[in-house]
Structures are given as structure tokens and as C-alpha cells.
Amino acid sequence: MMEWLTVHWLTTAVCIYLIAMTAYGYYRGIFKIMLSISLVIISLIFSNIATPYIGKFLKENTSLQQDIKRHIVKGLNLQNNISNESMESPDVNAEISLLSIPEDFKKALLKGNDNRIWEKLGTNKLTEYIGQYTSQIIINIACCLIVFILSMILLHLLMGLAKLFEKIPAAKGVDRTAGAVAGFVQGMILLWVAGLVVSVSLGSNWGKSAYGMISNSMFLSFLYKYNLLTYIFRSIFY
């Protein structure tokens, strides 16, 4: 048992977290949890709208993308792990498919593998293309997370409104049961946000380590692969 926990401690921690969030939702009740989820949804919508503009500003007015690109090339050891093919090479897609990065990143790189994107990025070498395109995705994810967190902080100032619903006696029983379901949903949303954080950190040692643990767990791989936030923010990857 201890050996299994040592290998699968992250999976165990995630399961305990989801159970705790469900219990937390039951304790708090549906009205407070639904208000929290509403704030999350509003923050996600605002993040989706604001991210392209903030990302474009950072890419055009700072050296952030170039700094991240260098970090990715070094962190993934691209110079040694892949041959620096030109776009015309038939081996480009095969090289991309062998990269130790999430499937969403691979799909984005494969989809962007055409003349128009390479010219837009100003490169004709595979290493440069991977570094440039991946850094662009990471900036978009980081902007999305920052805007989301700031929006949540701002909107949580309105949480006092939930106290109005606590005074309705007849609603208490339904409030607790529905709150448990809502707590589970809220827990899933926060796990998906954590998945985006791992994606942003792939160039770091802890990011690669976290992704390795996720890949070794069927449950965590399922949560990571079917991250609803990546479907909401498709523009981040494509």
C-alpha cells in the first residue's frame, strides 16, 4: 500500500482534494458555491476576451517571448533532441510528434506547420519554430491565468451577497445537497486551472516532473487531456 502511495501520491492527493471540495460545498451550501462558480465563469469570460490583447501587447513591446523561447529551447534540450530541419523537410511532423510535451502543444505545432505561420514567426528552422510558437502559447496561457486571478480577486468582493440567501429556512436542505455537487464542479475548475499552470511551466524542471507524474496516471491524464478550459480558450493554442 505504501509503495503504491509513493508512486501515485499525486493521484491520491487529487482524489482527496475532490472529496474535500465536495464536502466543502455541502457545508457551505448551493447559494454560496453557485455565487463562487458564477464569479469563476465571469472571470473566464473576461480572461478569454482580454488575453489576445494583453498577449499581443507583451509580444510586441517586451522581450518576454524571446526570453521564454530561449528557456524552452534549453529546457527541452531542442538543440540535441531534434535535427534543425527546414519547413520543406518531410521529417518535420515526425520530429514534432516525438517531443515530450502535452498533446495540445503538439497538435498546435502540427497545425501551425505551414508557410504562412513560419513566415509570420520569421523563421525557417524547426528549432526556432518550436521555440517561437510554443513561447507564444505559453504567453497566452500566462496572460489568461493572470487576468483570471485578478478578476477573481475583484469579483470576490461581492461574496457578501450570499448571506442574503442563508436566511431562507426552507432552502437549507436543498442548499446543502446541491452545494456538494457545486463544490465538486468548483474543485474540477481549479484542477483545470492547475493543469494550465503545468502547461505554462513545461520548460522548468518542476513542470516537466509534474507532467511526467500526470502522464503516469490514467486518472490524471484523463483530467489533463479533457481540460474544459483548453476547449474554452481554443484561441490560446490555435
C-alpha positions as CSV (number, residue, x, y, z in Angstrom):
1,M,0.0,0.0,0.0
2,M,2.8,2.4,1.0
3,E,4.7,1.6,-2.2
4,W,1.6,2.4,-4.3
5,L,1.1,5.7,-2.5
6,T,4.7,6.6,-3.1
7,V,4.3,6.2,-6.8
8,H,0.8,7.6,-7.1
9,W,0.8,10.3,-4.4
10,L,-0.3,13.0,-6.8
11,T,-3.3,10.9,-7.9
12,T,-4.2,10.3,-4.3
13,A,-3.9,13.9,-3.4
14,V,-6.2,15.0,-6.3
15,C,-8.8,12.4,-5.3
16,I,-8.7,13.6,-1.7
17,Y,-8.9,17.2,-2.9
18,L,-12.1,16.5,-4.9
19,I,-13.7,14.7,-2.0
20,A,-12.8,17.7,0.3
21,M,-14.2,20.2,-2.2
22,T,-17.5,18.1,-2.4
23,A,-17.7,18.1,1.5
24,Y,-16.9,21.8,1.5
25,G,-19.7,22.5,-1.0
26,Y,-22.1,20.5,1.2
27,Y,-21.0,22.6,4.3
28,R,-21.3,26.0,2.5
29,G,-24.4,25.3,0.6
30,I,-25.5,25.8,-3.0
31,F,-26.1,29.6,-2.9
32,K,-22.5,30.5,-1.8
33,I,-21.0,27.9,-4.1
34,M,-23.1,28.9,-7.1
35,L,-22.0,32.5,-6.5
36,S,-18.4,31.3,-6.4
37,I,-18.9,29.4,-9.7
38,S,-20.6,32.4,-11.2
39,L,-17.6,34.5,-10.4
40,V,-15.3,31.9,-11.9
41,I,-17.4,31.8,-15.1
42,I,-17.4,35.6,-15.4
43,S,-13.7,35.7,-14.8
44,L,-13.2,33.0,-17.5
45,I,-15.2,35.0,-20.0
46,F,-13.3,38.2,-19.2
47,S,-10.0,36.3,-19.5
48,N,-11.0,34.9,-22.9
49,I,-11.8,38.5,-24.1
50,A,-8.7,40.2,-22.7
51,T,-6.0,37.6,-23.3
52,P,-5.4,38.2,-27.0
53,Y,-4.9,42.0,-26.5
54,I,-2.6,41.6,-23.5
55,G,-0.6,38.8,-25.2
56,K,-0.2,40.9,-28.3
57,F,1.0,43.9,-26.3
58,L,3.6,41.8,-24.4
59,K,4.9,40.2,-27.6
60,E,5.2,43.5,-29.4
61,N,6.5,45.7,-26.6
62,T,8.7,43.5,-24.4
63,S,11.4,40.8,-24.8
64,L,9.3,38.3,-22.9
65,Q,8.6,36.0,-25.8
66,Q,12.3,35.8,-26.8
67,D,13.3,35.1,-23.1
68,I,10.7,32.3,-22.8
69,K,11.7,30.9,-26.2
70,R,15.4,30.6,-25.1
71,H,14.2,28.9,-21.8
72,I,12.1,26.4,-23.8
73,V,14.9,25.6,-26.2
74,K,17.2,25.0,-23.3
75,G,14.7,23.3,-21.0
76,L,13.5,20.8,-23.7
77,N,17.1,20.4,-25.0
78,L,15.8,21.0,-28.5
79,Q,19.3,21.6,-30.0
80,N,20.2,18.0,-29.1
81,N,16.9,16.2,-29.2
82,I,15.8,17.2,-32.7
83,S,17.5,17.9,-36.0
84,N,17.1,21.5,-37.2
85,E,15.1,20.8,-40.3
86,S,13.7,23.4,-42.6
87,M,9.9,23.5,-43.2
88,E,10.2,21.7,-46.5
89,S,11.7,18.6,-44.9
90,P,9.3,15.6,-44.8
91,D,10.6,14.8,-41.3
92,V,9.3,17.9,-39.6
93,N,5.9,16.4,-38.4
94,A,7.7,13.2,-37.2
95,E,10.2,15.4,-35.2
96,I,7.3,17.3,-33.6
97,S,5.4,14.1,-32.7
98,L,8.4,12.8,-30.7
99,L,8.6,15.9,-28.4
100,S,8.0,15.3,-24.7
101,I,5.2,17.9,-24.5
102,P,1.4,17.8,-24.0
103,E,-0.7,16.7,-26.9
104,D,-2.4,20.1,-27.2
105,F,1.0,21.7,-27.8
106,K,1.9,19.0,-30.4
107,K,-1.4,19.5,-32.2
108,A,-0.9,23.3,-32.2
109,L,2.6,22.9,-33.6
110,L,1.5,20.4,-36.3
111,K,-1.5,22.6,-37.3
112,G,0.8,25.7,-37.5
113,N,3.3,23.9,-39.7
114,D,2.7,25.8,-42.9
115,N,4.3,28.6,-44.9
116,R,2.0,31.3,-43.5
117,I,2.8,30.6,-39.8
118,W,6.5,30.1,-40.4
119,E,6.7,33.4,-42.3
120,K,4.7,35.2,-39.6
121,L,7.1,33.9,-36.9
122,G,10.1,34.9,-39.1
123,T,11.8,31.6,-39.2
124,N,12.6,28.7,-41.5
125,K,14.2,26.3,-39.0
126,L,12.4,23.7,-36.9
127,T,14.1,24.5,-33.5
128,E,13.3,28.2,-33.9
129,Y,9.7,27.4,-35.0
130,I,9.1,25.2,-31.9
131,G,10.6,27.7,-29.5
132,Q,8.8,30.7,-31.0
133,Y,5.4,29.1,-31.4
134,T,5.4,27.3,-28.0
135,S,6.5,30.6,-26.3
136,Q,3.6,32.3,-27.9
137,I,1.2,29.7,-26.5
138,I,2.8,30.0,-23.0
139,I,2.4,33.8,-23.0
140,N,-1.3,33.4,-23.9
141,I,-1.8,30.9,-21.1
142,A,0.1,33.0,-18.6
143,C,-1.9,36.1,-19.6
144,C,-5.2,34.1,-19.3
145,L,-4.2,32.9,-15.8
146,I,-3.2,36.4,-14.6
147,V,-6.4,38.0,-15.8
148,F,-8.4,35.2,-14.4
149,I,-6.8,35.5,-10.9
150,L,-7.2,39.3,-10.9
151,S,-10.8,39.0,-12.0
152,M,-11.5,36.5,-9.2
153,I,-10.0,38.7,-6.5
154,L,-12.0,41.7,-7.7
155,L,-15.3,39.7,-8.0
156,H,-14.9,38.0,-4.6
157,L,-15.5,41.4,-3.0
158,L,-19.2,40.7,-3.9
159,M,-19.3,37.4,-2.0
160,G,-21.2,39.1,0.9
161,L,-24.4,38.9,-1.2
162,A,-24.6,35.2,-0.4
163,K,-25.6,36.0,3.2
164,L,-29.0,37.2,1.9
165,F,-29.9,33.6,0.9
166,E,-28.8,31.9,4.1
167,K,-31.8,33.4,5.9
168,I,-34.3,31.4,3.9
169,P,-35.1,28.4,6.3
170,A,-36.9,26.2,3.6
171,A,-33.9,26.4,1.3
172,K,-31.4,24.9,3.8
173,G,-31.8,21.1,2.9
174,V,-31.6,21.6,-0.8
175,D,-28.9,24.1,-0.3
176,R,-26.5,21.6,1.3
177,T,-27.1,18.7,-1.2
178,A,-26.8,20.9,-4.3
179,G,-23.8,22.6,-2.7
180,A,-21.9,19.3,-2.6
181,V,-22.4,18.9,-6.4
182,A,-21.4,22.6,-7.0
183,G,-18.3,22.1,-4.7
184,F,-17.2,19.2,-6.9
185,V,-17.6,21.3,-10.0
186,Q,-15.6,24.1,-8.4
187,G,-12.9,21.7,-7.5
188,M,-12.7,20.4,-11.1
189,I,-12.4,24.0,-12.4
190,L,-9.5,24.7,-10.0
191,L,-7.8,21.5,-11.1
192,W,-8.1,22.5,-14.8
193,V,-6.5,25.9,-13.9
194,A,-3.7,23.9,-12.2
195,G,-3.3,21.9,-15.5
196,L,-2.8,25.2,-17.4
197,V,-0.1,26.2,-14.8
198,V,1.7,22.9,-15.6
199,S,1.5,23.7,-19.3
200,V,3.0,27.1,-18.7
201,S,5.9,25.6,-16.7
202,L,6.9,22.8,-19.2
203,G,10.3,24.5,-19.7
204,S,11.1,24.2,-16.0
205,N,12.3,21.1,-14.1
206,W,9.2,21.0,-11.8
207,G,6.9,21.5,-14.8
208,K,8.5,18.5,-16.6
209,S,8.3,16.5,-13.4
210,A,4.7,17.3,-12.8
211,Y,3.8,16.5,-16.4
212,G,5.7,13.2,-16.0
213,M,3.6,12.3,-13.0
214,I,0.4,13.2,-14.8
215,S,1.4,11.1,-17.8
216,N,2.0,8.1,-15.5
217,S,-1.5,8.2,-14.0
218,M,-4.5,7.2,-16.1
219,F,-6.9,9.3,-13.9
220,L,-4.7,12.5,-14.1
221,S,-4.0,12.0,-17.8
222,F,-7.8,11.9,-18.4
223,L,-8.3,15.1,-16.4
224,Y,-5.4,16.8,-18.2
225,K,-6.4,15.7,-21.7
226,Y,-10.0,16.7,-21.2
227,N,-9.4,20.1,-19.6
228,L,-12.5,22.0,-20.3
229,L,-10.6,25.3,-20.1
230,T,-8.4,24.4,-23.1
231,Y,-11.6,23.9,-25.1
232,I,-13.0,27.3,-23.9
233,F,-9.7,29.0,-24.8
234,R,-9.0,27.3,-28.2
235,S,-7.5,30.6,-29.4
236,I,-4.7,30.2,-27.0
237,F,-3.4,27.1,-28.9
238,Y,-4.6,27.8,-32.4
